Amino acid sequence: MAHTIILPYFSADEIQRYVKIVRHIAALEQQNPAGRSACSFNFLLAASPKIEPSDELRRVCEEVAPTHSFQCPTQIFGYPAGPTAMFWDAMDYVQDRLQDREDGFALWLESDMVPVKSNWLDRLDQEWRSEGQTPIVMGCYVPELYKVRLFRSKRLVLHEHINGGACYNKQLSSLIPDSVKSEVFDMVVYREAKKIGLTICSEQIMFSTTQRARRDVMDQEKVLLHGFMQEKDQFVDKCCAPITMLERGMQPWNGLLDAIEDMQRQVKMLWLRRGRHAVLENMYHSKRKLSRQNRRKAA
């Protein structure tokens, strides 16, 4: 089964982040007890229409796995329309040229997402195949978020979805109607996928922050971290650094540190009433709460 790792890039800074992430993936492959991942994979480099395909990034990727590279043709720009157009360009490319008979996935790996376990791809592969049918999407589930207002009814601020940095069915382009592809891609894929097939809410692909990244690197349940709305370069550096003896010694205290961080977040939520940071704190708090509930059920 061959999986495809898609690297979508918009700028020179993103290219350099991906160079670092791909070299980190290569280092993880060498640490794998089996010598390398049991499942094969390839890279698809998807350049924005505004930037020329990167020869440097292609060379680095080719040292690790077979690599395909193209420039997204759809001339749509701005956020979120630009990334959404690139996503569908890449999924069209995957369906037309990179399908295989064994139903591998296409991972949309954003430049603030970092694998943190040597067997990360094998574990995602096992989860992808765990339900006996090929999923439509598998990734980090974001529950509905509500703004709680004093003396007023709570207001929905974010619909449930699976975050865009996820694993997708390689036939996704033909599974989702063209009429809805102009909508924000992760929202529409989750909504439509629930109608037609299987979705997997993975606890292995998880949001993290720069503050807690080192604890999450050591968390055995997590294999792929997403520094959503973090300072990207700092987050990637935190995830790629090797685990130190001091960190291993502090590991028994990580549960206490998590509890302190959760309390701090709840205090912040009392004061942050508006804006992106208010939504971010609410989202991290809701996601952490849901993850704890899921772990208790699994136990």
Order of alpha helices (4+ residues) and beta strands (2+ residues): beta-alpha-beta-alpha-beta-alpha-beta-beta-alpha-beta-beta-beta-beta-beta-beta-alpha-alpha-beta-beta-alpha-beta-alpha-alpha-alpha-alpha
